């Protein structure tokens, strides 16, 4: 499940950051009886609002996702102006 957490400064932003839940499953080796329980964590993804598709592999830090998202939006605005 993903939750929208940010939209850039301009209303015409195409790319947004979404906070997503992830579960980390710990494996066990042959012969091990017990294993650690899964860990709940979050990660961040860039979403193209035109297609609802994800861009890139995702980010562990929100700051990294926001930085890349801002760069994508800036590039898309330049391309739109050159038209």
Phi, psi and omega in degrees: 000137179241148178234129179291127182243343181206151171225141184296187183293320186269147180291340183268015179301134179269325185253135179229162178262134175238138176270128184238143175279146172218151178246129178260116180263127178267126179280175174223154182269159178305128179099342178283137182273310182252168174211164182290148176290159178296152177253138174271137180211177176231159172212172187233139181230154176264131181243134172275113185291343179286325185243349188062019177271157179269145178251127176078188185266350182103166187224141176282331181252133179299322181299319179296317180295317179296319180299311180295321178299316179298321178295316179298316179295321178297316179296321181292327178290322177295316180296319180295322180292324180286337173038000000 
